[in-house]
Amino acid sequence: MDKVYHFFTLAMIGLYWLLVAGVTFRVVLKRRAVSVSLAWLMVIYIIPIVGVVCYFLFGELNLGRKRAERAKMMFNPFGEWFYLLNNCNAHKRDGLGTHISKIDRLCNNRMGIPALVGNELQLHTTPQESLLSVINDIKQAKHSIRMVFYIWHPGGLADSVAAALIQARKRDVQVKVLLDSAGSVTFFRSHWAKMMRDAGIELVEGLEVSPWRLFLRRLDLRQHRKIVVIDDEVAYTGSMNMVDPAYFKQNSGVGQWIDIMVRVEGPTVNVLSAIHGWDWEVETGDRQLPALPECDINIPDDSKPIQVVPSGPGMPDQLIGQVLKLAMHQAEQSVRITTPYFVPSADLLDTIKTTAQRGVKVDLIIPKHNDSLMVQWASRAFYSDLLSCGVNIYEFDGGLLHTKSVVIDNLFCLVGTVNMDMRSLWLNFEVTLAVEDPSFTYQMYQLQTEYIEQSELLSHNQWEKRSLYHRFFERVFYLFNPLL
């Protein structure tokens, strides 16, 4: 009996190390950042068995066979639709400004999406303002309403949005709502989900979380876009989930979430509608490309362009990350960044440091208190390098600053759903607007100034005096930063 037990033990150990060797070989063969590969190897070897399981669950960008096949088949039809926008007089390549012209070429070459002029923008600087505006536009809807959100949490004005959608459906308006399964789990368990479906609203649970799919699709791959499109005439996007902050995560100890949304009218609305159509088809297989925007229109000479920049599985890799780095490399005077989660890749970190070392004023505004303790510690691991390069770091103390924005030289800005972390830049479905409109950019800059007024500027000398306890946890979580 002892010999059988001994043989069984040796066989299990041998099988385990054979599995570890196989996973190691797979990690090494994957073309990705060296820091990511080393972090995974560390997890696999330091945490026996669990590390291997974690790699199968989270280690590779796996959309799932059915969705991956759909995304592959969709790329050409959507690409052809996007490319037709180049023939629209809303695309004025010769009239593009300095900052956006290179971004236009990058997005056009990689995905066929051009920058378009002829848009009207409104910046909503509070969730209450955003929600009330969305409700008002829903009430005016005549034909269609399309939404995609990461989180929909019942309560407050979010319930008013749901009620407005139900009323719109009673007016025979087509309503399609796509919500991430993990982010909106509370909503799907609420009575609102049943009420909306009973009213005839097409409510889809995106990237469904299920124990039966544990090893078939990466579980932390999430639908992180926030888009509202009404009658293909009005659209919204930005950092805000469909939540009323007064009713959301009140016990997290970080204060209310601070968010923005951008209301858009003009040709860019149709592009955002197409992005929603992409997400809808990936999840359901149902193709509904919007009509092309009206091209026979008079475009004012001073009408500034917007470039829609999407990313996610099935779309060109690292497109938003490339746009971020390209924008910062073009900065001549100043760069201001707001992000709730700051765990940058090595190349993005180098871009920020190099920008500051060129003499460009770089301000980084991040929340002092974060709902993710691991991210908070990992973020602080970058402070010393950034401060030594001259980056100004402000810790916002007026709530969880969830706004994702970058303002370049007070002339150009990026706003959208993207955090400055590996998850947003490499993994999730995201969308960003690149806007070259001095008036809108000035509003965004002034809002960032208001954030700074509620923040504490870190001193490099004071930061270097932090305790050994803090330094230890910063380094521990820094080692895992490619996986956060």
C-alpha positions, 0 to 999 in steps of 0.5 A: 500500500505504501508503494502505491501511495508513493507512486501516486504521489510521485505521479501527481508531482510529475504531472503538476510540474509537466503542467507548469512546464507547459504553461511556462512554455506558453507564457514565453511564446506569447508576444507581449510585454516582458513585464507581463510575462515575468509577472505571470511566471512569478505567480505560477511558481510562487503560488502552486496550483492556484497560479496555474489555474489563474493563468488559465482564467486570466492569463490570455485574451480569450473572447470565447470561440463563438464571439471570436468567430463573430468578431473576425467575420465582422471586421471587414463589413464594419471596416467598409462602413467606416471607410465610407466616412472618408467620402463624407465632406465631414472628413476634411483631412486638409483642414485637420489641426496639428494634434489630431491629423496624426491620430486621424491617419493612425485610426484610418490606417488601422480601422478605417475610422476618420476624424469628422467635423460638424459636431456640437458638443456639451460637457456635463460635469456632474452625474446629475446633469448627465442623467437629467439630460439623458432622460430629457433626450429619451423623452424626445426619442422617436425611432430608436434608443441604443445603450451599452454600459458596464454598470447599471445600478438601481436607485435614484435617477438611474431608475428614472432613466429605466422608467423613461425607456419603458415609456419610450418603448410604449411609444413604439420606440425600438430600445436596445440595452447591452449591459456587462454581466459582472458590472450590472449583476445587481441590476439583473437581479432587480425588478427593473430587468424584468419590467424592461423586458416585459415592456419589450425592451431588448435587454442583453447580458453581455459577457455573461459570468458563469461557472460553466465558462470558467476555462472557455473565456477570460472572466475579467474581460469586460464590456467597459464602454458607456454609450447612449445613442438616440435616433442616430441624432444624439449620443453620449459617452464618457466616464459615467456608468448608469448610476446615481452616485447618491445610491451607489457604493455608499459604504466603500469609504471613498465618497461619491463618484465624480464623473463626466459625460459628453453629449454629441450631435453631428456625424460622430453620432453615427460612428458611436452608433456603429460601435454600439452595433459592433458590441451588439453583434459580438454578443447576439450575432444580430447585425444592425449597422446604422445609416451613414451620416448626412454628407451633403451638409454645409460644414463651417470652416471653424468646425473642429474634428472629433476622432472616435477611438474604440478598442477591444477584442476583435479590434486593432490591438493597443489602438487607444494606447497608441493614441494616448502616447501619440498625443503626449509626444506632440505636447509642447506646453502642458499635459493634464491627466485625470484617471481613477486607476493609474497602473500604466504599462512600461511604455506609457510610463516612459511616455509620461516621464519623457514628456515631463523631461522635455520641459512640458508641464505634466499634471496627474490628478488621481483620487486620494482614496480608491475603491481598489486597495490593490490598485491604490498601492500599485499606483503609488509605486510609480510616484517616486519615478514620476516626481523625480522627472518633474510630474506634478501629482495631485491626490483628489480628496472630493470623492472617487474621481472617476473622470478619464481625461487628458488635455494637451496644450489647452487645445486638444483633449481625450475623454472617454471610458479608458483608465490608465491601466493594463486592463483598459488599454489591453483587455476591455471594450473601451472607447475614447473621443479625441477632440480638437476644439479649443472651446470644449477643451478649455471647459475640460481644462477648467474642470480639471482646475476645479479638481486640482483645487480639491486636491493635495499636491505631493512633495517629492521630498515629503514622499521620500520620507514615507515609512518602510511599511508603505514602501513594502506594500508598494513594491509587493503590488507593483510586482503584480501591476501588469495583472491588475 
